[in-house]
Amino acid sequence: MKPVTESDIARYARGEISDPEEAARIARAMRECPELDVLFHSLTDGVFDDLDEDGASADGPEVSPALAAMLARARDYQALQATARLYRLKGSLPVSSADTEISIPLLCGSQSALTCRFTPSSDRPGVYHVHVPLPPNRRALSLAVGDLHWGDPTDDTEVAVHTTWSDRPAPSPVRAAARSTERGVVSATELAAKSDSQPVTGASKRREHQGCTVDVRVDGQKSWSAEIFRLDVRPFWPIPLMLTALAASGEAIASEVRLLRQGERLVENLFENCTERVYWLNVAPLKTKDLCRLKPLDAAELLGSCESAVRVLRRIPESSGEYLLDLSDEVVQSRLASPHAVLVLEIADVEGEVQP
């Protein structure tokens, strides 16, 4: 019998399966394979919003206890996914099963890297006992093997911005005096007057330069916004970009990550907490070590759009940070064999507080 793939589950979740026999085959595979079941429910986010806590519809027929339990598990998993970010594993796993334990650093943004251990099963090729030393408020949900290539992160585009581009609304009269001494917080009028009389330093004469990934255009009449045009459209999925605001000296004073979707150009409301004058805007493809800076919804969209294989990490009962991971199927093996393969862990905040 033809095996059920992740693509089949995606089509089933979108309601594109019209053949009853094929639908039955997919449903049977989901019952037999918890990972396919979890994948289906993660793709149908919100489909159970009309069910109450007992797993029954408000005005529909009651469901079986087994189905109610399944829906509850799906809800719990979706709640975790809503807080989950992607963290790069700086290493690789063999296409075939490993012979000995493999230690791989987990890049945690500005924090020190953690070391994850993958211990191969002695009797099940491609199956690993995984140790992920996370703090108590974090839980690893899945491992993804993806072709995460959207441009060279050193290929940046930098443009000078208009003197009024980084204006903020003037503070209220009540708070004006209290805030007048805060670094860089001035009214639009004061900022314009100050910039006109400000000497131009040698560093502020940086030259604009154009990368090969995106073209960036800014309009002095639209503060904190930019138009970004994709130059390399070979990856049809969204691409994550790092946007950095620079002072006259070239010092980075603010940065944030945005997911640029196909067909989108305008990015607005950049650097909400920045109160300093911006001279330059730098845009570059996001480094995979900084994937954790993507917002959870953007991370899920990126992972679902690119060529990736996602496998659930099954928690081992009564253990801390211990999971079972099955990477034995052909889909995962083909992803591991890709020269662009990147390993990432999807990690959720069990307390529902997304870390900055």
CORMONOR-V759868 format. One record per helix or strand of 3 or more residues. SS is the DSSP state (a for helix, b for strand). FROM is the first residue (numbers start at 1). TO is the last residue. If there is no record, write none. Layout:
SS&FROM&TO  SS&FROM&TO
This chain:
a&6&13  a&20&32  a&34&43  a&65&81  b&85&90  b&102&108  b&111&120  b&127&131  b&138&147  b&156&160  a&173&179  a&188&197  a&203&205  b&214&217  b&226&230  b&239&246  b&252&260  b&280&285  a&288&293  a&296&305  b&308&312  b&322&326  a&330&336  b&341&349
